[in-house]
Amino acid sequence: MRGRASLFIGGGLAGAFVILALLSFVWTPYPYAAMDIAAKFRPPGALHWLGTDQFGRDVAAQLMVGARTSIAVAIVAVGIGIAGGVPLGLWAAASRGTWVDEVIQRGGDLVFAFPSLVIAILITAVFGPSALNAILAIGIFNIPVFARVTRAGALSLWTLDYIRAARLAGKGRARISLEHILPNVANLLIVQGTIQFSLGILAEAGLSYVGLGAQPPTPSWGRMLADSQTLMGFAPGLAIFPGMAIVLTVLGLNLMGDGLRDLLDPRLRRRA
């Protein structure tokens, strides 16, 4: 029951922001980049549901498009992590104890030594700040995460009888990894993907906050926070609304990850 509640509550919170992001492709209350200096710092009301910022831009429209930016960056970054990390994890598990396993493990340690923010600084120093470079930085950091999760799950499966039977039947390690190992670690990858998705949104917000993420005029929750930090005294909503959007989205994704873990893990299912 607890897992189902977490899944429903978390899915509802995260789904609401996904719907807002999708809706922003076809409709926003006002054009997100339209400035009206005469209407700056309007409080929330009938015309501007969440008020306006220092340039008279509609905050609700900026939040909707900012959701699109954050979610898109997180999705692509997680996709890069899965595409790069899962094959490496399967390869490492199938080659346990060999130089291949050692190289993959030590390569992951090397990436972990540099947080995504440092990787983003290195990338933007060469290519300049942009949402694409934020995606690359977060995605590169995700690769060893998924590699380790995949390897850990796969190692426990390689010792099972049905894997030994598959090897006796003449199947190679690559075929066993794809046909037998990967489907059985999929539940771990789904849960980890949900967690990395929430961390990707946090990382994108952090990179945008320091100016390394999406660049103007594209809205971003992190940059909305950065722009509003000197205006907290007389326009606190400019920081509260994007801050709450980040908190609720990450909370929803974490709750959804907990719920998925409880539902997909057979040991936790039996205990419930």
C-alpha positions, 0 to 999 in steps of 0.5 A: 500500500505504501508503495502504491501511495508513493507511486500515485502521489509522486506520479501525480506531482511529476505528471502535472509538470510534464503536462504543463511542459507539453501544454507550453508547446501549444499555449501559454497565458502570454508569450513567455518572452513578451516584455511590458515594462509598464506591468512589471512586478504585478502581483498574482491576479486575474490577468497574470496568475503568478504575477510579472517579473522585473521586465513585465514578463508573465511568470506563469508562462515562464514557469511553463516553458521553464518546465519544458527546458528542465524536463527536456534536459533531464530526459536527454541526459538520462538517455545518454546515461542509459545508452552509454552506461548499460552496455558498459555495465553489462560488458563489465559484469560479463568480463568480471575480473578481467582488464575490461572490468577494471578499466570500466570501473576505474573510468567510472571513478575518474568521472565521479571525481569531477561533479557535473558542475565541474564537467559543465565548466570544462565543457562550457570553457571550450564550447560556451554555455548552452542547454546542449552543453548542460545536457552533455555534462549531466549525461556524461556524469550519468554514464558511470551511474548506470554502468555501476547499477547494471554491473551490480545487478548483472553480477548476481545473475551470472551465478544463477543456474539458468545462466549456467544452463544458457552457457552450457547450451552454447550461448555467448556472453553477449547473447546471454547479457542481452537475452537473459541479464538485461531483462532481469535488471530492467527494474533496477534501471527503471528505478535508477532512471527515475532518480537520475531524472530528478537529479538531472532537473536539480543539476540543470537548475544549478547549472542555469543558476550559475549561467552555464545552462539554457541561455536567454531568452529561453526560460529556465527555473534555475535562471529565474531563481538567479534573476530574482535573488536580489528582488526577494525584498519586494517581489518574493514570488519571483523566487518562490514560484520557480523554487517550489516548481523545482521542489515539487517536481523533484519530490514527485520523481523521488516518491515515484522512484520509491513507489516503483522500487517497492512494486518492482522488487519482489522481496519488498512485494512479499513483505508488504 
